[in-house]
Amino acid sequence: IIVGAGFGGLTAAKTLGSHKELEVVLIDSRNYHLFQPLLYQVATAGLSPADIAVPIRAEVARFPNVQVHMGEV
């Protein structure tokens, strides 16, 4: 079980997801990962919000043993 889909959580899910014998559950309160280093460019109209928010399920889609659940822990 991984709590949070920030940089560390996504990296852990991808690393563990490459081990087919493991079942991985990733829990986050949102269904998207926000790339915060580019948040200032959204504030200055350099990028749209959709450019820095990626669906979590899309990030781990190639790992069938990784499940994504929305929730709070």
ABEGO torsion letter per residue (X at the ends): XBBEABAAAAAAAAAAAABAABBBBBBBABABBBBAAAAAAAAAGABBAAAABBBAAAAAAABAABBBBBEBX
